Amino acid sequence: MEKRVFRSRISVLLIVFIFAIFIPGSISILKYKIYEGMYILIGVLVFLIFVFSGMRYVISDGKLYLKMWLIPNGSVEIMNIVSVERSYNPLSSPAASLKRLCINFNNNVRFPYWLISPVREQEFIDALKAVNPDISVHVPIEKGIWCIWDWDI
């Protein structure tokens, strides 16, 4: 089977939220000339950009892998996937968007589900179903006014 790589969708809303947190802190740091604090804020922003741009979901050899740049963060057998559903759950997950897919597993897996946000969702689901046709899919295929290019608000 060929290796398929899907990058994570990046949400405009999530980026705006992060900047809304950092801008007031940056203004107060500059006001009191605490340059060490500014270096920390810049470091955190660079780290977040690094994290957001490096999330990948790889389907290869009957497994789904989560990767951050070249570092594997986990894998699961696709045969253990029970269902794929739409989710807007804000829990921490390997997804740079709030529009996510909730992948539910059977009892053989350590975690009951993963929240991920691949850019090409339908291709991703089709690739999963090519390996395990028994996966139940509950993801509406719709384009709304809230979707601008590939960036979901």
LOPABA-517039 format. One record per atom (N, C-alpha, C, O, CB): x, y, z; atom name; residue number from 1. Coordinates in Angstrom, 3 decimals, m for minus. Glycine has a CB too. Example, Ala and Ser with C-alpha at 12.3 -4.5 7.8 and 13.67 -1.06 7.14 Angstrom:
2
xx  yy  zz  a  k
13.190  m5.690  7.800  N  1
12.300  m4.500  7.800  CA  1
13.200  m3.300  7.800  C  1
14.236  m3.319  8.465  O  1
11.308  m4.473  9.046  CB  1
12.850  m2.250  7.080  N  2
13.670  m1.060  7.140  CA  2
12.900  0.030  7.870  C  2
13.409  1.138  8.039  O  2
14.084  m0.598  5.725  CB  2
***
This chain:
153
xx  yy  zz  a  k
0.846  m1.193  0.000  N  1
0.000  0.000  0.000  CA  1
0.883  1.245  0.000  C  1
1.934  1.274  0.640  O  1
m0.958  0.004  1.227  CB  1
0.452  2.254  m0.712  N  2
1.215  3.484  m0.790  CA  2
1.058  4.327  0.474  C  2
0.085  4.193  1.215  O  2
0.790  4.282  m2.005  CB  2
2.015  5.173  0.692  N  3
2.014  6.068  1.847  CA  3
1.258  7.341  1.476  C  3
1.569  7.977  0.468  O  3
3.472  6.397  2.310  CB  3
0.267  7.716  2.286  N  4
m0.500  8.932  2.059  CA  4
m0.262  9.880  3.224  C  4
m0.377  9.481  4.383  O  4
m2.016  8.622  1.892  CB  4
0.067  11.124  2.926  N  5
0.353  12.126  3.952  CA  5
m0.685  13.240  3.839  C  5
m0.944  13.760  2.754  O  5
1.809  12.694  3.805  CB  5
m1.273  13.596  4.983  N  6
m2.263  14.663  5.058  CA  6
m1.796  15.661  6.113  C  6
m1.554  15.279  7.258  O  6
m3.690  14.102  5.396  CB  6
m1.666  16.933  5.742  N  7
m1.279  17.940  6.721  CA  7
m2.503  18.385  7.501  C  7
m3.634  18.132  7.086  O  7
m0.602  19.147  6.038  CB  7
m2.282  19.043  8.623  N  8
m3.376  19.512  9.463  CA  8
m3.944  20.817  8.917  C  8
m3.209  21.676  8.430  O  8
m2.903  19.699  10.911  CB  8
m5.252  20.949  9.008  N  9
m5.923  22.202  8.655  CA  9
m5.524  23.242  9.705  C  9
m5.373  22.907  10.880  O  9
m7.502  22.022  8.585  CB  9
m5.353  24.487  9.292  N  10
m5.015  25.571  10.209  CA  10
m6.198  26.520  10.277  C  10
m6.651  27.033  9.254  O  10
m3.719  26.319  9.757  CB  10
m6.693  26.750  11.474  N  11
m7.884  27.562  11.676  CA  11
m7.530  29.020  11.916  C  11
m6.668  29.332  12.737  O  11
m8.694  27.025  12.840  CB  11
m8.196  29.905  11.199  N  12
m8.020  31.341  11.390  CA  12
m8.479  31.733  12.794  C  12
m7.835  32.549  13.453  O  12
m8.804  32.140  10.316  CB  12
m9.585  31.155  13.249  N  13
m10.119  31.473  14.572  CA  13
m9.122  31.124  15.673  C  13
m8.960  31.889  16.624  O  13
m11.434  30.731  14.803  CB  13
m8.460  29.988  15.556  N  14
m7.477  29.583  16.548  CA  14
m6.274  30.530  16.559  C  14
m5.757  30.858  17.628  O  14
m7.019  28.151  16.280  CB  14
m5.829  30.967  15.396  N  15
m4.708  31.907  15.306  CA  15
m5.093  33.256  15.912  C  15
m4.304  33.854  16.644  O  15
m4.266  32.088  13.837  CB  15
m6.302  33.738  15.609  N  16
m6.773  35.010  16.171  CA  16
m6.858  34.910  17.689  C  16
m6.483  35.849  18.390  O  16
m8.152  35.400  15.578  CB  16
m7.343  33.791  18.202  N  17
m7.441  33.584  19.642  CA  17
m6.061  33.627  20.301  C  17
m5.890  34.246  21.351  O  17
m8.127  32.248  19.940  CB  17
m5.090  32.976  19.689  N  18
m3.730  32.966  20.250  CA  18
m3.133  34.374  20.248  C  18
m2.535  34.797  21.237  O  18
m2.819  32.001  19.451  CB  18
m3.295  35.098  19.142  N  19
m2.773  36.465  19.101  CA  19
m3.511  37.383  20.072  C  19
m2.905  38.302  20.623  O  19
m2.874  37.023  17.684  CB  19
m4.800  37.155  20.293  N  20
m5.553  37.966  21.250  CA  20
m5.024  37.780  22.668  C  20
m5.127  38.684  23.497  O  20
m7.041  37.610  21.195  CB  20
m4.466  36.626  22.941  N  21
m3.864  36.382  24.249  CA  21
m2.494  37.050  24.346  C  21
m2.155  37.614  25.386  O  21
m3.740  34.872  24.509  CB  21
m1.706  36.991  23.276  N  22
m0.333  37.474  23.323  CA  22
m0.190  38.986  23.149  C  22
0.765  39.562  23.672  O  22
0.461  36.788  22.274  CB  22
m1.087  39.641  22.446  N  23
m0.926  41.078  22.175  CA  23
m0.998  41.920  23.454  C  23
m0.129  42.770  23.648  O  23
m2.000  41.547  21.191  CB  23
m1.986  41.729  24.335  N  24
m1.990  42.539  25.572  CA  24
m0.739  42.305  26.424  C  24
m0.203  43.242  27.016  O  24
m3.239  42.221  26.404  CB  24
m0.283  41.064  26.482  N  25
0.945  40.771  27.234  CA  25
2.148  41.455  26.611  C  25
3.021  41.949  27.324  O  25
1.185  39.262  27.303  CB  25
2.200  41.488  25.294  N  26
3.313  42.137  24.600  CA  26
3.316  43.634  24.851  C  26
4.375  44.233  25.039  O  26
3.243  41.859  23.100  CB  26
2.129  44.245  24.855  N  27
2.045  45.688  25.082  CA  27
2.523  46.040  26.490  C  27
3.265  47.004  26.674  O  27
0.602  46.184  24.868  CB  27
2.097  45.257  27.478  N  28
2.526  45.558  28.852  CA  28
4.019  45.289  29.041  C  28
4.681  45.996  29.801  O  28
1.713  44.726  29.859  CB  28
4.551  44.282  28.362  N  29
5.990  43.994  28.455  CA  29
6.790  45.141  27.849  C  29
7.799  45.557  28.418  O  29
6.334  42.658  27.739  CB  29
6.353  45.656  26.705  N  30
7.065  46.780  26.081  CA  30
6.909  48.057  26.906  C  30
7.835  48.865  26.984  O  30
6.547  47.012  24.648  CB  30
5.744  48.239  27.518  N  31
5.499  49.441  28.317  CA  31
6.472  49.525  29.493  C  31
6.987  50.598  29.808  O  31
4.050  49.457  28.827  CB  31
6.717  48.384  30.137  N  32
7.618  48.372  31.299  CA  32
9.046  47.953  30.937  C  32
9.881  47.740  31.817  O  32
7.071  47.434  32.365  CB  32
9.313  47.838  29.650  N  33
10.647  47.522  29.126  CA  33
11.237  46.252  29.758  C  33
12.386  46.228  30.199  O  33
11.589  48.700  29.364  CB  33
10.414  45.211  29.784  N  34
10.872  43.905  30.270  CA  34
11.207  43.079  29.024  C  34
10.387  42.299  28.539  O  34
9.767  43.182  31.185  CB  34
12.410  43.264  28.527  N  35
12.789  42.647  27.259  CA  35
12.934  41.130  27.369  C  35
12.776  40.428  26.369  O  35
14.085  43.248  26.762  CB  35
13.227  40.616  28.547  N  36
13.313  39.174  28.712  CA  36
11.943  38.531  28.455  C  36
11.849  37.460  27.855  O  36
13.824  38.822  30.129  CB  36
10.899  39.199  28.915  N  37
9.536  38.712  28.686  CA  37
9.185  38.704  27.204  C  37
8.484  37.815  26.721  O  37
8.533  39.569  29.451  CB  37
9.688  39.723  26.485  N  38
9.428  39.775  25.045  CA  38
10.116  38.618  24.333  C  38
9.560  38.042  23.398  O  38
9.901  41.116  24.458  CB  38
11.318  38.279  24.772  N  39
12.023  37.142  24.173  CA  39
11.262  35.852  24.415  C  39
11.207  34.985  23.543  O  39
13.446  37.028  24.737  CB  39
10.679  35.723  25.587  N  40
9.888  34.525  25.895  CA  40
8.643  34.473  25.009  C  40
8.317  33.414  24.472  O  40
9.483  34.504  27.392  CB  40
7.943  35.603  24.848  N  41
6.760  35.634  23.988  CA  41
7.104  35.306  22.544  C  41
6.382  34.553  21.890  O  41
6.093  36.998  24.061  CB  41
8.187  35.855  22.046  N  42
8.617  35.561  20.675  CA  42
8.956  34.083  20.544  C  42
8.612  33.447  19.548  O  42
9.836  36.431  20.278  CB  42
9.627  33.545  21.543  N  43
9.954  32.115  21.522  CA  43
8.713  31.245  21.496  C  43
8.658  30.260  20.759  O  43
10.799  31.754  22.724  CB  43
7.712  31.600  22.298  N  44
6.465  30.831  22.323  CA  44
5.751  30.919  20.976  C  44
5.252  29.910  20.479  O  44
5.541  31.337  23.449  CB  44
5.695  32.118  20.376  N  45
5.052  32.270  19.067  CA  45
5.771  31.468  17.984  C  45
5.123  30.836  17.149  O  45
5.005  33.743  18.673  CB  45
7.097  31.489  17.992  N  46
7.867  30.697  17.015  CA  46
7.585  29.214  17.217  C  46
7.432  28.469  16.249  O  46
9.394  30.980  17.147  CB  46
7.517  28.783  18.481  N  47
7.218  27.391  18.774  CA  47
5.829  27.008  18.256  C  47
5.659  25.939  17.670  O  47
7.314  27.134  20.280  CB  47
4.831  27.880  18.471  N  48
3.474  27.589  17.996  CA  48
3.417  27.512  16.473  C  48
2.738  26.643  15.924  O  48
2.497  28.655  18.498  CB  48
4.116  28.402  15.790  N  49
4.165  28.344  14.332  CA  49
4.812  27.034  13.886  C  49
4.345  26.394  12.944  O  49
4.940  29.556  13.761  CB  49
5.883  26.644  14.564  N  50
6.567  25.394  14.267  CA  50
5.615  24.206  14.455  C  50
5.562  23.309  13.614  O  50
7.812  25.236  15.164  CB  50
4.874  24.206  15.549  N  51
3.945  23.108  15.841  CA  51
2.815  23.077  14.813  C  51
2.508  22.021  14.259  O  51
3.366  23.249  17.268  CB  51
2.194  24.234  14.558  N  52
1.066  24.274  13.623  CA  52
1.460  23.840  12.223  C  52
0.691  23.151  11.552  O  52
0.482  25.665  13.573  CB  52
2.632  24.226  11.774  N  53
3.020  23.920  10.400  CA  53
3.560  22.506  10.233  C  53
3.757  22.060  9.102  O  53
4.052  24.906  9.932  CB  53
3.804  21.792  11.319  N  54
4.420  20.476  11.198  CA  54
3.520  19.295  11.459  C  54
3.981  18.155  11.397  O  54
5.540  20.397  12.102  CB  54
2.247  19.522  11.752  N  55
1.355  18.398  12.048  CA  55
1.001  17.657  10.769  C  55
0.583  18.253  9.777  O  55
0.074  18.885  12.754  CB  55
1.181  16.332  10.817  N  56
0.887  15.483  9.667  CA  56
0.191  14.207  10.139  C  56
0.429  13.726  11.247  O  56
2.185  15.143  8.883  CB  56
m0.660  13.678  9.286  N  57
m1.313  12.396  9.517  CA  57
m0.922  11.508  8.345  C  57
m1.170  11.852  7.190  O  57
m2.890  12.542  9.652  CB  57
m0.317  10.376  8.640  N  58
0.214  9.496  7.601  CA  58
m0.518  8.159  7.650  C  58
m0.656  7.548  8.710  O  58
1.746  9.291  7.774  CB  58
m0.982  7.721  6.492  N  59
m1.598  6.401  6.361  CA  59
m0.626  5.548  5.560  C  59
m0.325  5.838  4.402  O  59
m3.024  6.476  5.664  CB  59
m0.140  4.487  6.202  N  60
0.839  3.616  5.560  CA  60
0.806  2.232  6.207  C  60
0.719  2.114  7.429  O  60
2.258  4.224  5.651  CB  60
0.875  1.206  5.394  N  61
0.950  m0.180  5.868  CA  61
m0.164  m0.541  6.840  C  61
0.077  m1.250  7.817  O  61
2.281  m0.423  6.527  CB  61
m1.362  m0.071  6.592  N  62
m2.497  m0.417  7.435  CA  62
m2.539  0.303  8.768  C  62
m3.310  m0.072  9.651  O  62
m2.496  m1.864  7.677  CB  62
m1.714  1.341  8.926  N  63
m1.690  2.103  10.171  CA  63
m1.899  3.583  9.890  C  63
m1.611  4.082  8.802  O  63
m0.365  1.884  10.918  CB  63
m2.411  4.267  10.909  N  64
m2.536  5.726  10.893  CA  64
m1.516  6.270  11.878  C  64
m1.549  5.932  13.062  O  64
m4.001  6.198  11.258  CB  64
m0.611  7.111  11.395  N  65
0.446  7.691  12.223  CA  65
0.196  9.174  12.419  C  65
m0.214  9.866  11.488  O  65
1.830  7.461  11.590  CB  65
0.442  9.667  13.633  N  66
0.466  11.101  13.909  CA  66
1.922  11.515  13.951  C  66
2.722  10.901  14.657  O  66
m0.276  11.458  15.253  CB  66
2.278  12.556  13.199  N  67
3.667  13.003  13.185  CA  67
3.745  14.508  13.355  C  67
2.913  15.261  12.849  O  67
4.357  12.582  11.886  CB  67
4.764  14.919  14.081  N  68
5.097  16.331  14.224  CA  68
6.457  16.500  13.560  C  68
7.482  16.104  14.115  O  68
5.111  16.800  15.751  CB  68
6.459  17.081  12.385  N  69
7.631  17.127  11.519  CA  69
8.099  15.704  11.282  C  69
7.380  14.955  10.620  O  69
8.769  17.997  12.140  CB  69
9.226  15.291  11.764  N  70
9.705  13.924  11.550  CA  70
9.518  13.032  12.773  C  70
9.871  11.853  12.743  O  70
11.164  13.949  11.164  CB  70
8.967  13.588  13.844  N  71
8.830  12.860  15.102  CA  71
7.475  12.161  15.146  C  71
6.444  12.833  15.107  O  71
8.992  13.814  16.312  CB  71
7.447  10.820  15.227  N  72
6.158  10.135  15.353  CA  72
5.573  10.319  16.748  C  72
6.267  10.132  17.747  O  72
6.314  8.642  15.042  CB  72
4.303  10.683  16.813  N  73
3.641  10.917  18.099  CA  73
2.664  9.820  18.473  C  73
2.102  9.849  19.568  O  73
2.921  12.231  18.070  CB  73
2.451  8.875  17.611  N  74
1.539  7.783  17.904  CA  74
1.098  7.101  16.630  C  74
1.195  7.660  15.538  O  74
0.333  8.284  18.676  CB  74
0.611  5.884  16.787  N  75
0.078  5.157  15.647  CA  75
m1.014  4.223  16.119  C  75
m1.074  3.857  17.293  O  75
1.185  4.376  14.916  CB  75
m1.867  3.846  15.203  N  76
m2.955  2.929  15.498  CA  76
m3.251  2.117  14.230  C  76
m3.131  2.621  13.113  O  76
m4.231  3.702  15.995  CB  76
m3.633  0.873  14.424  N  77
m4.064  0.040  13.297  CA  77
m5.397  0.578  12.775  C  77
m6.314  0.822  13.559  O  77
m4.195  m1.470  13.722  CB  77
m5.509  0.759  11.487  N  78
m6.746  1.272  10.903  CA  78
m7.891  0.280  11.096  C  78
m9.055  0.680  11.123  O  78
m6.551  1.571  9.411  CB  78
m7.576  m0.995  11.229  N  79
m8.616  m1.999  11.476  CA  79
m9.273  m1.803  12.846  C  79
m10.361  m2.330  13.075  O  79
m8.021  m3.412  11.378  CB  79
m8.641  m1.059  13.763  N  80
m9.218  m0.779  15.081  CA  80
m10.145  0.430  15.080  C  80
m10.763  0.731  16.101  O  80
m8.116  m0.560  16.086  CB  80
m10.251  1.126  13.951  N  81
m11.129  2.300  13.866  CA  81
m12.569  1.839  13.681  C  81
m12.871  1.032  12.802  O  81
m10.699  3.241  12.696  CB  81
m13.447  2.365  14.523  N  82
m14.864  2.005  14.469  CA  82
m15.653  3.039  13.677  C  82
m16.464  2.687  12.820  O  82
m15.441  1.871  15.886  CB  82
m15.411  4.336  13.972  N  83
m16.187  5.378  13.303  CA  83
m15.384  6.673  13.188  C  83
m14.400  6.891  13.894  O  83
m17.497  5.634  14.058  CB  83
m15.845  7.517  12.274  N  84
m15.282  8.855  12.073  CA  84
m16.458  9.825  12.100  C  84
m17.427  9.658  11.359  O  84
m14.461  8.963  10.709  CB  84
m16.365  10.848  12.965  N  85
m17.450  11.806  13.129  CA  85
m16.909  13.241  13.124  C  85
m15.724  13.463  13.375  O  85
m18.219  11.526  14.434  CB  85
m17.777  14.202  12.838  N  86
m17.426  15.624  12.919  CA  86
m17.385  16.029  14.384  C  86
m18.223  15.595  15.174  O  86
m18.443  16.509  12.124  CB  86
m16.409  16.865  14.750  N  87
m16.305  17.342  16.122  CA  87
m15.765  18.765  16.120  C  87
m14.938  19.131  15.284  O  87
m15.399  16.412  16.967  CB  87
m16.242  19.552  17.059  N  88
m15.710  20.893  17.297  CA  88
m15.201  20.988  18.730  C  88
m15.167  22.071  19.314  O  88
m16.790  21.978  17.025  CB  88
m14.812  19.866  19.283  N  89
m14.341  19.756  20.661  CA  89
m13.023  20.521  20.822  C  89
m12.079  20.252  20.079  O  89
m14.162  18.268  21.063  CB  89
m12.929  21.460  21.763  N  90
m11.712  22.270  21.906  CA  90
m10.611  21.612  22.739  C  90
m9.620  22.266  23.063  O  90
m12.063  23.585  22.523  CB  90
m10.761  20.338  23.091  N  91
m9.711  19.668  23.865  CA  91
m8.383  19.696  23.128  C  91
m8.336  19.749  21.899  O  91
m10.107  18.223  24.168  CB  91
m7.323  19.659  23.891  N  92
m5.989  19.615  23.307  CA  92
m5.854  18.359  22.459  C  92
m6.189  17.259  22.896  O  92
m4.899  19.656  24.406  CB  92
m5.362  18.539  21.250  N  93
m5.222  17.414  20.340  CA  93
m4.239  17.783  19.236  C  93
m3.879  18.950  19.088  O  93
m6.593  17.007  19.745  CB  93
m3.803  16.789  18.457  N  94
m2.897  17.092  17.341  CA  94
m3.668  17.664  16.152  C  94
m3.713  17.061  15.080  O  94
m2.128  15.826  16.911  CB  94
m4.266  18.820  16.352  N  95
m5.049  19.474  15.316  CA  95
m4.898  20.984  15.463  C  95
m5.026  21.523  16.562  O  95
m6.543  19.054  15.396  CB  95
m4.626  21.661  14.356  N  96
m4.461  23.109  14.383  CA  96
m5.737  23.824  13.959  C  96
m5.694  24.956  13.479  O  96
m3.308  23.524  13.482  CB  96
m6.856  23.165  14.138  N  97
m8.145  23.733  13.786  CA  97
m9.185  23.248  14.794  C  97
m9.006  22.213  15.435  O  97
m8.549  23.346  12.333  CB  97
m10.261  23.997  14.924  N  98
m11.348  23.564  15.788  CA  98
m12.371  22.723  15.027  C  98
m13.230  22.090  15.641  O  98
m12.027  24.770  16.416  CB  98
m12.286  22.711  13.705  N  99
m13.135  21.829  12.892  CA  99
m12.364  20.522  12.745  C  99
m11.379  20.454  12.009  O  99
m13.491  22.473  11.467  CB  99
m12.815  19.490  13.445  N  100
m12.030  18.277  13.574  CA  100
m12.828  17.035  13.203  C  100
m14.050  17.058  13.056  O  100
m11.507  18.150  14.979  CB  100
m12.081  15.959  13.061  N  101
m12.670  14.642  12.929  CA  101
m12.390  13.887  14.218  C  101
m11.259  13.884  14.703  O  101
m12.108  13.881  11.685  CB  101
m13.395  13.258  14.767  N  102
m13.232  12.409  15.940  CA  102
m13.166  10.978  15.435  C  102
m14.146  10.446  14.914  O  102
m14.403  12.608  16.982  CB  102
m12.002  10.358  15.593  N  103
m11.814  8.982  15.164  CA  103
m11.947  8.101  16.392  C  103
m11.115  8.153  17.298  O  103
m10.430  8.778  14.459  CB  103
m12.997  7.292  16.418  N  104
m13.276  6.417  17.553  CA  104
m12.702  5.032  17.301  C  104
m12.779  4.505  16.191  O  104
m14.790  6.330  17.814  CB  104
m12.125  4.450  18.345  N  105
m11.491  3.138  18.234  CA  105
m12.264  2.105  19.040  C  105
m13.078  2.439  19.900  O  105
m10.031  3.200  18.707  CB  105
m11.983  0.826  18.734  N  106
m12.572  m0.237  19.551  CA  106
m11.777  m0.369  20.847  C  106
m10.875  0.432  21.095  O  106
m12.597  m1.593  18.777  CB  106
m12.083  m1.333  21.653  N  107
m11.486  m1.456  22.980  CA  107
m10.037  m1.920  22.985  C  107
m9.425  m1.960  24.052  O  107
m12.291  m2.394  23.790  CB  107
m9.462  m2.272  21.843  N  108
m8.085  m2.764  21.791  CA  108
m7.050  m1.648  21.824  C  108
m5.851  m1.928  21.825  O  108
m7.886  m3.588  20.551  CB  108
m7.477  m0.400  21.850  N  109
m6.575  0.742  21.744  CA  109
m6.523  1.468  23.084  C  109
m7.505  1.497  23.827  O  109
m7.027  1.706  20.613  CB  109
m5.364  2.053  23.381  N  110
m5.141  2.727  24.662  CA  110
m6.084  3.906  24.881  C  110
m6.640  4.068  25.967  O  110
m3.710  3.204  24.748  CB  110
m6.262  4.730  23.847  N  111
m7.150  5.891  23.940  CA  111
m8.442  5.588  23.182  C  111
m8.399  4.917  22.151  O  111
m6.460  7.176  23.373  CB  111
m9.587  6.068  23.668  N  112
m10.848  5.741  22.983  CA  112
m11.060  6.499  21.670  C  112
m11.809  6.039  20.808  O  112
m12.001  6.026  23.900  CB  112
m10.400  7.670  21.509  N  113
m10.576  8.441  20.278  CA  113
m9.398  9.387  20.071  C  113
m8.637  9.679  20.994  O  113
m11.899  9.234  20.316  CB  113
m9.272  9.859  18.823  N  114
m8.316  10.919  18.472  CA  114
m9.110  12.049  17.843  C  114
m10.074  11.807  17.116  O  114
m7.188  10.398  17.493  CB  114
m8.709  13.286  18.120  N  115
m9.271  14.456  17.460  CA  115
m8.209  14.990  16.514  C  115
m7.153  15.443  16.957  O  115
m9.724  15.551  18.496  CB  115
m8.479  14.940  15.217  N  116
m7.518  15.407  14.220  CA  116
m8.245  16.296  13.216  C  116
m9.475  16.319  13.172  O  116
m6.822  14.207  13.500  CB  116
m7.475  17.029  12.412  N  117
m8.097  17.931  11.430  CA  117
m7.332  17.920  10.110  C  117
m6.618  18.875  9.807  O  117
m8.163  19.366  11.983  CB  117
m7.470  16.854  9.320  N  118
m6.783  16.837  8.021  CA  118
m7.413  17.837  7.054  C  118
m8.613  18.103  7.109  O  118
m6.820  15.423  7.411  CB  118
m6.584  18.382  6.174  N  119
m7.072  19.382  5.224  CA  119
m8.038  18.751  4.224  C  119
m9.153  19.244  4.052  O  119
m5.894  20.040  4.483  CB  119
m7.636  17.695  3.580  N  120
m8.465  17.036  2.575  CA  120
m9.249  15.910  3.264  C  120
m8.906  14.733  3.153  O  120
m7.588  16.478  1.388  CB  120
m10.295  16.300  3.966  N  121
m11.034  15.352  4.803  CA  121
m11.591  14.166  4.031  C  121
m11.431  13.019  4.448  O  121
m12.156  16.058  5.493  CB  121
m12.249  14.440  2.901  N  122
m12.885  13.351  2.173  CA  122
m11.852  12.361  1.643  C  122
m12.082  11.152  1.681  O  122
m13.721  13.902  1.025  CB  122
m10.717  12.858  1.150  N  123
m9.647  11.962  0.698  CA  123
m9.108  11.141  1.865  C  123
m8.804  9.958  1.717  O  123
m8.506  12.767  0.041  CB  123
m8.994  11.779  3.021  N  124
m8.515  11.095  4.215  CA  124
m9.465  9.963  4.603  C  124
m9.034  8.843  4.878  O  124
m8.361  12.087  5.378  CB  124
m10.750  10.266  4.622  N  125
m11.747  9.252  4.973  CA  125
m11.748  8.124  3.944  C  125
m11.837  6.951  4.308  O  125
m13.151  9.883  5.074  CB  125
m11.649  8.474  2.663  N  126
m11.597  7.448  1.622  CA  126
m10.377  6.551  1.777  C  126
m10.462  5.344  1.554  O  126
m11.591  8.094  0.245  CB  126
m9.233  7.137  2.160  N  127
m8.023  6.340  2.370  CA  127
m8.188  5.397  3.557  C  127
m7.715  4.261  3.516  O  127
m6.810  7.255  2.590  CB  127
m8.860  5.860  4.620  N  128
m9.132  4.982  5.761  CA  128
m10.073  3.847  5.364  C  128
m9.857  2.689  5.722  O  128
m9.737  5.786  6.925  CB  128
m11.129  4.204  4.611  N  129
m12.106  3.189  4.209  CA  129
m11.540  2.200  3.197  C  129
m12.051  1.087  3.072  O  129
m13.334  3.857  3.631  CB  129
m10.493  2.588  2.472  N  130
m9.850  1.651  1.552  CA  130
m9.182  0.519  2.327  C  130
m9.104  m0.611  1.845  O  130
m8.815  2.379  0.670  CB  130
m8.703  0.829  3.529  N  131
m8.065  m0.191  4.372  CA  131
m9.112  m0.929  5.198  C  131
m9.053  m2.153  5.321  O  131
m7.008  0.451  5.301  CB  131
m10.073  m0.195  5.768  N  132
m11.108  m0.787  6.616  CA  132
m12.480  m0.304  6.145  C  132
m12.936  0.754  6.579  O  132
m10.879  m0.423  8.117  CB  132
m13.144  m1.054  5.267  N  133
m14.442  m0.610  4.746  CA  133
m15.563  m0.620  5.784  C  133
m16.649  m0.106  5.515  O  133
m14.839  m1.478  3.590  CB  133
m15.322  m1.196  6.963  N  134
m16.347  m1.261  8.006  CA  134
m16.445  m0.003  8.849  C  134
m17.265  0.056  9.765  O  134
m16.080  m2.423  8.897  CB  134
m15.629  1.006  8.562  N  135
m15.659  2.249  9.331  CA  135
m16.972  2.979  9.052  C  135
m17.355  3.185  7.900  O  135
m14.437  3.154  8.981  CB  135
m17.647  3.362  10.128  N  136
m18.880  4.124  10.026  CA  136
m18.526  5.619  9.961  C  136
m17.825  6.135  10.832  O  136
m19.830  3.816  11.234  CB  136
m19.015  6.299  8.928  N  137
m18.667  7.711  8.728  CA  137
m19.905  8.576  8.943  C  137
m20.952  8.355  8.334  O  137
m18.078  7.944  7.305  CB  137
m19.759  9.573  9.829  N  138
m20.839  10.525  10.115  CA  138
m20.291  11.945  9.963  C  138
m20.281  12.722  10.917  O  138
m21.426  10.304  11.558  CB  138
m19.841  12.268  8.760  N  139
m19.258  13.582  8.480  CA  139
m20.038  14.201  7.331  C  139
m19.939  13.732  6.197  O  139
m17.726  13.477  8.135  CB  139
m20.812  15.248  7.606  N  140
m21.542  15.897  6.517  CA  140
m20.574  16.589  5.559  C  140
m19.620  17.245  5.978  O  140
m22.558  16.913  7.077  CB  140
m20.841  16.429  4.279  N  141
m20.021  17.079  3.256  CA  141
m20.753  18.351  2.844  C  141
m21.724  18.309  2.089  O  141
m19.761  16.128  2.011  CB  141
m20.275  19.469  3.349  N  142
m20.939  20.729  3.051  CA  142
m19.917  21.856  3.014  C  142
m18.934  21.855  3.755  O  142
m22.037  21.026  4.087  CB  142
m20.167  22.790  2.159  N  143
m19.357  24.000  2.084  CA  143
m20.256  25.157  2.488  C  143
m21.333  25.345  1.924  O  143
m18.746  24.213  0.643  CB  143
m19.813  25.919  3.454  N  144
m20.622  27.035  3.918  CA  144
m19.883  28.346  3.769  C  144
m18.770  28.392  3.245  O  144
m21.029  26.832  5.361  CB  144
m20.509  29.407  4.231  N  145
m19.888  30.716  4.138  CA  145
m18.733  30.848  5.116  C  145
m17.932  31.776  5.005  O  145
m20.913  31.805  4.391  CB  145
m18.636  29.922  6.082  N  146
m17.572  29.990  7.079  CA  146
m16.279  29.344  6.600  C  146
m15.286  29.359  7.327  O  146
m18.023  29.330  8.355  CB  146
m16.264  28.787  5.416  N  147
m15.055  28.156  4.888  CA  147
m14.469  29.058  3.808  C  147
m15.090  29.274  2.767  O  147
m15.359  26.728  4.321  CB  147
m13.276  29.582  4.058  N  148
m12.604  30.452  3.108  CA  148
m11.364  29.714  2.638  C  148
m10.446  29.484  3.426  O  148
m12.246  31.847  3.740  CB  148
m11.322  29.342  1.381  N  149
m10.267  28.510  0.804  CA  149
m10.102  27.253  1.629  C  149
m11.034  26.455  1.725  O  149
m8.936  29.279  0.723  CB  149
m8.947  27.056  2.223  N  150
m8.698  25.884  3.035  CA  150
m8.680  26.236  4.521  C  150
m8.415  25.379  5.364  O  150
m7.386  25.235  2.629  CB  150
m8.960  27.481  4.833  N  151
m8.886  27.954  6.218  CA  151
m10.304  28.047  6.764  C  151
m11.106  28.856  6.299  O  151
m8.152  29.340  6.314  CB  151
m10.599  27.235  7.729  N  152
m11.929  27.261  8.333  CA  152
m11.960  28.201  9.509  C  152
m11.048  28.214  10.335  O  152
m12.354  25.868  8.769  CB  152
m13.000  28.978  9.581  N  153
m13.150  29.941  10.666  CA  153
m13.822  29.305  11.847  C  153
m14.037  29.964  12.864  O  153
m13.938  31.153  10.211  CB  153
***
